[in-house]
């Protein structure tokens, strides 16, 4: 599937999050420079299965590439400020910490919503760790039964005035044997601004070890019937992934001459 076509399909996710601090205590004794925060036991075990929040919070920069026949999409994110840069064949999208900008490399129009997309794939990719953000509430959700296997669920919602779409809801489903994330169910309110009962589903299919963290190698979107995943719709691969303690130069995220500020 062409990447531009895929972008039109995946304009269905959350807009922004911040960092969180509520709910059983993660063991951070080996990392004294990282703040100790309490989380509910079930989500804490998921974080630990993916390498632990102590490790994640020491990281400064995440980079990954989404390959496409028409040209690759290269994402770079400052994990502390959430500044981002997305370089595509015909466009570059950036977030400098206060505003989103779009730079056109030629006359081809961008077919998405830059303000929505600038951190979209980052949040998909940075699961489950973005669910350690501020203002998040956790509760048990009904388990998901898929292809004969049962996955316990954790419902995730946001406090009022948290992010652009606080009425969005998410359910993280995990493998009860190893506690790794298996599915994400989510609703979307960014465009309608109204609470939704319609869930979309992504399967976190294959993981890869990057600098001690379990991060996705592929994501699989599913067709949905009766608010349950059914058959595969499309797959996105991630290559050339790096995550490091080295901070990017903030100049990289600044709006270049000729770029458009997105309101």
QUICOR-V177059 format. One record per residue. N is the residue number from 0. SS is DSSP state (@ for helix, = for strand, . for the rest). D_LAST is the distance of its C-alpha to the last C-alpha in Angstrom with 1 decimal. Layout:
N SS D_LAST
N SS D_LAST
This chain:
0 . 29.5
1 . 27.1
2 @ 24.1
3 @ 21.6
4 @ 23.5
5 @ 23.4
6 @ 19.6
7 @ 19.6
8 @ 22.2
9 . 20.7
10 . 17.4
11 . 19.2
12 . 18.7
13 . 17.3
14 . 14.0
15 . 15.3
16 . 18.6
17 . 20.3
18 . 24.0
19 . 26.8
20 . 30.2
21 . 32.4
22 . 35.6
23 . 40.2
24 = 40.0
25 . 39.1
26 . 41.7
27 . 40.2
28 . 43.5
29 . 43.4
30 . 40.0
31 . 40.6
32 . 37.4
33 . 35.2
34 . 34.8
35 . 36.8
36 . 35.0
37 = 36.5
38 . 35.4
39 . 37.2
40 @ 39.9
41 @ 38.6
42 @ 35.2
43 @ 36.9
44 @ 39.2
45 @ 36.4
46 @ 34.8
47 @ 38.3
48 @ 39.0
49 . 36.0
50 . 37.2
51 . 36.3
52 @ 33.6
53 @ 35.6
54 @ 35.2
55 @ 31.5
56 @ 30.6
57 @ 32.4
58 . 30.2
59 . 27.5
60 = 26.2
61 = 25.8
62 = 25.8
63 = 26.5
64 = 26.6
65 = 26.2
66 . 28.7
67 . 28.4
68 . 30.7
69 . 28.2
70 . 27.1
71 . 26.2
72 = 23.0
73 = 23.3
74 = 21.4
75 = 21.7
76 = 20.8
77 = 21.7
78 . 23.2
79 . 23.2
80 . 19.7
81 . 18.2
82 . 16.5
83 = 16.6
84 = 17.2
85 = 17.8
86 = 19.9
87 . 20.8
88 . 23.1
89 . 20.7
90 = 17.3
91 = 16.2
92 = 13.3
93 = 13.0
94 = 11.9
95 . 13.5
96 . 13.8
97 . 10.9
98 . 7.9
99 = 7.6
100 = 8.8
101 = 10.8
102 = 14.1
103 = 16.3
104 . 19.9
105 . 21.3
106 . 20.6
107 . 20.1
108 . 17.0
109 . 15.2
110 . 16.2
111 . 14.0
112 . 10.6
113 @ 9.7
114 @ 7.7
115 @ 11.0
116 @ 13.3
117 . 12.9
118 . 15.4
119 @ 17.0
120 @ 20.2
121 @ 20.6
122 @ 21.0
123 @ 23.3
124 @ 25.2
125 . 25.5
126 . 27.3
127 . 29.3
128 @ 28.3
129 @ 24.7
130 @ 26.7
131 @ 28.0
132 . 24.7
133 . 24.5
134 . 24.8
135 = 26.4
136 = 29.4
137 = 32.0
138 = 34.7
139 = 37.1
140 = 36.2
141 = 38.6
142 = 39.6
143 = 38.6
144 = 41.6
145 = 41.0
146 . 43.8
147 . 46.3
148 = 44.6
149 = 43.3
150 = 40.1
151 = 39.6
152 = 36.1
153 = 34.0
154 = 31.4
155 = 28.3
156 = 26.1
157 = 23.7
158 . 24.2
159 . 22.2
160 . 18.9
161 . 19.0
162 . 15.8
163 . 13.2
164 . 16.2
165 . 19.4
166 . 21.4
167 . 21.4
168 . 25.0
169 = 26.6
170 = 30.2
171 = 31.4
172 = 34.8
173 = 37.1
174 . 40.5
175 . 43.1
176 . 45.3
177 . 43.1
178 . 40.1
179 . 37.7
180 = 34.6
181 = 35.4
182 = 32.8
183 = 29.4
184 = 28.9
185 = 25.5
186 . 23.7
187 . 20.1
188 . 18.2
189 . 14.5
190 . 14.5
191 . 17.3
192 . 16.8
193 . 20.6
194 . 23.1
195 . 24.7
196 . 28.3
197 . 27.8
198 . 28.0
199 = 27.2
200 = 29.3
201 = 29.3
202 = 32.6
203 = 32.6
204 = 35.5
205 = 36.5
206 = 35.9
207 = 36.5
208 = 37.6
209 = 35.3
210 . 36.5
211 . 38.0
212 = 35.2
213 = 35.2
214 = 32.0
215 = 31.5
216 = 33.0
217 = 32.0
218 = 30.0
219 = 31.2
220 = 29.3
221 = 31.8
222 = 32.4
223 = 32.8
224 = 35.4
225 . 35.9
226 . 33.2
227 = 35.2
228 = 34.7
229 = 37.2
230 = 37.0
231 = 34.9
232 = 32.0
233 = 30.7
234 = 30.9
235 = 28.7
236 = 30.5
237 . 29.5
238 = 31.4
239 = 31.7
240 = 30.5
241 = 30.9
242 = 30.2
243 = 31.6
244 . 32.0
245 . 30.9
246 . 27.6
247 . 25.4
248 . 24.8
249 @ 21.4
250 @ 21.2
251 @ 20.6
252 @ 17.1
253 . 16.0
254 . 13.8
255 . 16.5
256 . 17.2
257 . 15.9
258 . 12.8
259 = 9.4
260 = 6.4
261 = 3.8
262 . 0.0
